[in-house]
């Protein structure tokens, strides 16, 4: 037979209250033991600087006569009397001593068996050669032969293409004239802008030759010059905005001017 509920001992109200109170005390003890303890605050640092108030004339006189307070740069610059004197002026630098070390001498080895061998081989290879005295040519006579540098004499005027125009020949070549002038003319240089069809868009004279007629001729020819068009694929047309820049240098040839004899009137 299983025991009934009436067979177990019954607790009294006092016993129940005592059990609940003990459990409560146990929980409070566990909370106090396992709970986080507050840390003690760190005490603030002590203020080491002392402040003295000059309340009477005697204290003011003592503070004014103090040699430390009379220097205004006491706390601004390092000096022996300030707080940085021990760190800046009593510092002793470290001394470093170098060790005196020399590399030992290493003499080159001399092979005594090869002494004189190079000279002996030179003597053995030497061949007897006769003294050639009569075979030398006679020295040139002074004042007979005059060497002059060859000079290229221009026989006609020439045109030189420079820049992008050097790759585009003229459609109609021109034969430049020779100018009658007593002096040698410098080059007339014209700058050109040519479109893709070969026509001159702009022409200006960069430098003249000193002869107005030659410069005007060069400018007229540069303005009307026509060059070969730019190559393009079949079925396409050359672009009008494809411009070429270059220069035309006219190297002029001069001939002596004609002399005209004028008859002088009889006195």
C-alpha positions in Angstrom: 0.0 0.0 0.0 1.2 3.5 -0.8 1.3 6.0 2.0 -1.4 8.6 2.0 -1.1 12.3 2.4 -2.2 12.1 6.0 0.8 9.9 6.9 3.4 12.8 6.2 4.2 15.2 9.2 2.5 18.5 9.0 4.6 21.8 9.5 3.3 24.4 11.7 3.0 28.1 10.7 6.0 29.0 12.9 8.2 26.5 11.2 7.1 27.8 7.8 7.9 31.3 8.7 11.3 30.4 10.1 12.2 28.5 6.9 11.2 31.5 4.7 13.2 33.8 6.9 16.3 31.6 6.7 16.1 31.4 2.9 15.8 35.2 2.7 18.9 35.7 4.8 20.8 33.2 2.6 19.8 35.2 -0.5 20.9 38.5 1.1 24.2 37.0 2.1 24.9 35.6 -1.4 24.0 39.0 -2.9 26.4 40.8 -0.6 29.2 38.3 -1.1 28.9 38.0 -4.9 27.8 41.5 -5.7 30.2 44.2 -7.1 32.0 46.2 -4.4 32.3 49.9 -5.1 35.8 51.1 -5.7 37.3 53.6 -3.4 37.8 57.0 -5.1 41.4 58.0 -5.9 42.4 60.9 -3.6 43.2 64.0 -5.6 46.9 65.1 -5.9 48.0 67.5 -3.3 48.6 71.1 -4.6 52.3 71.6 -3.8 52.4 75.2 -4.8 52.1 77.5 -1.9 50.4 80.9 -2.2 51.5 83.7 0.0 49.6 86.9 0.2 51.5 90.1 0.8 49.1 91.6 3.3 51.5 93.9 5.0 54.3 96.2 3.7 57.0 94.0 5.2 55.9 91.0 3.2 55.8 93.1 0.0 59.3 94.3 0.6 60.7 90.8 1.2 59.0 89.5 -2.0 60.3 92.4 -4.0 63.9 92.0 -2.8 63.9 88.3 -3.7 66.4 87.6 -6.5 64.2 84.8 -7.9 61.1 87.0 -8.5 63.1 89.9 -10.0 63.9 88.0 -13.3 60.9 88.0 -15.7 62.4 85.2 -17.8 62.7 82.8 -14.8 59.9 80.6 -16.0 60.1 81.4 -19.7 63.7 80.4 -20.5 65.9 77.6 -19.0 68.5 79.0 -16.6 70.3 77.7 -13.5 68.0 79.4 -11.0 64.8 78.0 -12.4 63.2 74.6 -12.1 64.9 73.4 -15.3 68.4 74.2 -14.2 69.1 70.6 -13.0 67.9 69.2 -16.3 69.5 71.6 -18.8 72.7 72.9 -17.2 73.9 69.9 -15.1 73.6 67.4 -17.9 76.8 65.7 -18.8 77.0 64.3 -22.3 78.1 60.8 -22.9 81.6 60.3 -24.0 82.3 57.8 -26.8 85.8 56.3 -27.1 86.8 55.0 -30.5 88.9 51.8 -30.6 92.2 52.2 -32.5 92.0 49.4 -35.0 94.2 49.0 -38.1 93.9 46.3 -40.7 96.9 44.0 -40.8 99.2 44.4 -43.7 98.8 42.0 -46.6 101.8 41.9 -48.9 101.4 40.9 -52.5 103.0 37.7 -53.5 105.9 38.0 -55.9 106.6 35.1 -58.3 110.4 35.2 -58.7 110.2 32.6 -61.5 108.5 35.1 -63.8 111.0 37.9 -63.3 112.4 39.0 -66.7 110.1 36.7 -68.8 108.1 39.6 -70.4 111.3 41.3 -71.4 112.7 38.0 -72.9 109.6 37.4 -74.9 109.7 41.0 -76.3 113.3 40.5 -77.4 112.5 37.3 -79.1 109.6 38.8 -81.0 111.6 41.8 -82.2 112.6 41.8 -85.8 115.4 43.7 -87.4 113.9 46.6 -89.4 116.1 48.8 -91.6 116.3 52.5 -91.1 114.2 54.1 -93.8 115.7 57.5 -94.4 115.6 57.9 -98.2 112.1 56.6 -98.5 110.5 59.6 -96.7 108.9 62.2 -99.0 110.4 65.7 -99.4 108.8 68.3 -97.2 106.5 70.8 -99.0 108.0 74.1 -99.9 106.6 77.1 -98.0 104.6 79.6 -99.9 104.0 77.5 -103.0 100.8 75.5 -102.2 97.8 77.4 -100.8 95.0 75.3 -99.5 91.6 77.0 -99.6 88.3 75.6 -98.3 85.9 74.7 -101.1 83.1 77.3 -101.4 79.7 76.5 -102.9 78.7 79.3 -105.2 74.9 79.6 -105.7 74.0 80.0 -109.3 70.2 80.4 -108.9 67.6 81.0 -106.2 66.2 78.0 -104.4 63.0 77.3 -102.4 63.1 75.1 -99.2 60.0 73.6 -97.5 60.1 73.2 -93.8 57.7 71.6 -91.2 54.6 69.7 -92.3 54.9 71.2 -95.8 58.1 69.3 -96.4 56.0 66.1 -97.0 53.6 67.9 -99.3 55.2 69.0 -102.6 54.0 71.9 -104.7 51.5 71.3 -107.4 53.0 73.9 -109.7 56.8 74.3 -109.1 58.2 77.7 -109.8 61.6 79.0 -110.9 62.6 81.8 -108.6 64.3 84.8 -110.1 67.7 86.2 -109.3 67.8 89.7 -108.0 70.2 92.5 -109.2 71.8 93.7 -106.0 75.3 94.7 -105.0 75.0 92.9 -101.6 74.2 89.3 -100.7 70.6 88.9 -99.6 69.5 86.8 -96.7 66.6 84.4 -96.8 63.0 85.5 -96.9 61.0 83.2 -94.6 57.2 82.9 -94.8 54.9 80.9 -92.5 51.9 79.1 -94.1 48.8 77.4 -93.0 47.5 74.9 -95.6 44.2 73.0 -95.6 43.7 69.4 -96.5 43.0 70.3 -100.1 46.4 72.0 -100.5 45.3 75.6 -100.6 47.0 78.3 -98.5 44.7 79.6 -95.8 47.1 82.1 -94.2 50.6 83.4 -95.1 52.7 85.9 -93.2 56.3 87.0 -93.6 58.5 86.0 -90.6 61.8 87.5 -91.7 62.8 89.6 -94.6 65.9 89.6 -96.8 66.5 93.3 -96.7 65.3 93.8 -100.3 61.6 94.9 -100.5 61.0 93.5 -104.0 62.2 90.1 -103.1 60.1 90.0 -99.9 57.0 91.1 -101.7 57.5 88.4 -104.3 58.0 85.8 -101.6 54.8 86.8 -99.8 52.7 86.8 -103.0 54.0 83.4 -104.0 53.3 82.0 -100.5 49.7 83.4 -100.5 48.9 81.7 -103.8 50.9 78.5 -103.4 49.1 75.2 -103.8 50.3 71.9 -102.3 49.4 68.3 -102.8 46.2 67.3 -100.9 46.3 65.0 -98.0 45.7 61.3 -98.8 42.3 59.8 -97.9 40.5 56.6 -98.5 38.3 55.8 -101.5 34.8 57.1 -101.1 35.8 59.7 -98.5 36.5 63.3 -98.7 39.4 65.0 -96.9 38.4 67.0 -93.8 38.5 70.7 -94.2 39.7 71.3 -90.7 42.9 69.2 -91.2 45.4 72.0 -91.3 49.2 71.8 -91.9 51.7 74.3 -90.7 55.1 75.0 -92.3 57.5 77.5 -93.6 58.9 78.5 -97.0 62.5 79.7 -97.1 63.5 81.6 -100.2 67.3 81.4 -100.7 68.0 84.3 -103.0 70.7 84.5 -105.7 72.0 87.9 -106.5 73.7 89.2 -109.7 75.7 92.4 -110.0 73.6 95.4 -111.1 74.1 96.8 -114.5 76.5 99.8 -114.7 75.1 102.8 -116.6 77.6 105.4 -117.9 76.2 108.9 -117.9 77.9 111.5 -120.0 79.1 114.5 -118.1 78.2 117.9 -119.4 81.1 120.0 -120.7 81.9 122.9 -118.5 
